[in-house]
Amino acid sequence: MPDYSIVRWDEEKIHSTSLYVKAAYQQKRYAFVADYMRLWALHNEGGIYMDTDVEVIRPFDDLLVKPFFLGRESPTSVGVGIIGATKGHPFLKLVLDKLDGEANTGRITFQPLPELVYTLLQTQEAKDITILPEECCYPYNPYSSEVIRRKPLLSNMSEKTYCVHHWEGSWLGDMSLKIMLKLRFRYAINKAKSRIGALSFR
């Protein structure tokens, strides 16, 4: 994509007046600083945000007409490693307001951004949003209940694949024990459900 410009958002561009960013930075929750900043950057500049572990397979050109897009990681979750949005999109403001609201109360939950975004996507305020199928941005998922989707196989990709998120997981170091246990518990439940479903099918 030679006609695209690349902007690196680093510490020099941190939105320093945000109470949420200040609190996350002071507590060394750097992944949550990045969570806020990706939303803030898109809201103020527009464009396509990508995590550093995203490999682009083909141009995003035909997605540029979408006011807001992101991809599913699984049938019941969305990813925030790739987000495209027009400047000032209302959904970005909705998520930022939620985070700022927590910071104003002084009680920040540090809820993982994919969870928060997925919850807010169920509200009436979520409009003009395109959610792409798993194969478009997350053709494999090491946490998937489907064995074949846990590996970065070419068979998981298709002509619809724009990019591949490689699940580097550097943000895991910023997770609290409570959040990590919650995610592991949910993963175990989903895994058990998939096994029960497979047994019922047989």
Buried (B, 14 or more C-beta within 10 A) or exposed (E): EEEEEEEEBEEEEBBEEBBBBBBBBEEEBBBBBBBBBBBBBBBEEBBBBBBEEBEBBEEBEEBEEBBBBBBBBBEEBBBBBBBBBBEEBBBBBBBBEBBBEBBEEEEBEBBBBBBBBBEBBEEEEBEEBBBBBBBBBBBBBEBBBEEEBBEBEEEBBEEEBBBBBBBEEEBEEBBEEEBEEBBEEBEEEBEEEBEEEEEEEE
